């Protein structure tokens, strides 16, 4: 069939001829989309003789000069819905392929969606803050020309699955989908990376080296200058203010506000509801951190010279990993039917992080093979990303054990909730200077911190939890003992 062998150019020529012959009659605008089957318009009459075959052989025709629905495709990680954070385009605006369209956020990470088509934005399906569904239209675009129409293969993007095209911003970047996903998960623009593979192809190693460079850069950032202490002498004494201004009782203004649960809070609802099925066993103890406080004073500046902020947390994390080596059941996961327990090879220690958007739990991977300084560098990176709301799903997934240092905010004891499918978590209280008796019965000033453990009592008994805690405590209270087993 002649029509079956039509190339795109032939189709354009054909349309041009039809347009020419239509001028001056009732039809003054014809585009290839009229060639599709079932299109109800008077122009169908003109085209009946060829429409069926052309449609069959050139299936792109249905989208020309048509309103094309831009479907929000799979972002991966089982994400089914996202919150629209910001639109970069407006209805009526022109848009080109790979232009950023909007930023969306799932309960795991933020992603910039880029356009697949050239055309004009006709409809945005969601307002900012609304929840967009994966697999449903995100916006409608009027596709303007044949060359701009979406094709079954995109020439300037190699091996791009639908799940990752969204984050690729133009240019001929050669990389496999796995590499693109790695870059996406770490919010890396592939355009910033020099590929070392064949024809400049970007390899996984290139992304990892780039990521390492970024980590290095983050850890090199100088510590924030100290906040100036307010000049108390200049402030008005409270008693005088009280004398001058009589108390005013104001009526409550405004009204109650109801808003949808979304973003990190939504993730918290899910995880915590799941955790409700776990019978939590609580175990609490007190630690004397006086030796550790002294040690950190001495090594903090050494770390600073290497561009790394060293808090207590990396030492708590490393000690936890060393204790987990002796008690692997605390670094395990339980399947949902409680039929199997998996002892995890890696110590991916999660830390509850208080971010501007709420509680999130990124994890430091493979703590068992990291030095304390390396853990500190990684923690610095996670904190920078967390405060910018840019933690990637790889940072947030596959944790095997968790610590929650609520003591940076305050408090002594807490009741931490296990992050399923993990089986244990520890909450650390505030380090306080308190009076205690030493070994010889002398009253001394001690740096005391409380720890609260929660364990899944279906698989962990109290004695195991207590022994683990004792091991961890021994290392934290006597940090010099850690040296022997440090890797
Ligand atoms: N008691 C007293 N001071 C503490 C402390 C503690 N338990 N832990 C840390 N500090 C100190 C740090 O050493 C640091 O002091 P310096 O500036 O002198 O070094 C300061 O407090 C601030 O520490 P930080 O917060 O920058 O870093 P960190 O590594 O100690 O903690 C993180 C990191 C992410 C755990 C912490 O920032 C955080 O978010 N904590 C809150 C966790 C939370 O919300 N838990 C509740 C979960 S359930 O909803």
Boltz pocket constraint, residues with backbone or C-beta under 6 A from the ligand:
constraints:
  - pocket:
      binder: B
      contacts: [[A, 310], [A, 311], [A, 312], [A, 313], [A, 314], [A, 351], [A, 352], [A, 353], [A, 354], [A, 355], [A, 359], [A, 379], [A, 383], [A, 404], [A, 405], [A, 406], [A, 407], [A, 408], [A, 409], [A, 428], [A, 429], [A, 430], [A, 431], [A, 449]]
      max_distance: 6.0
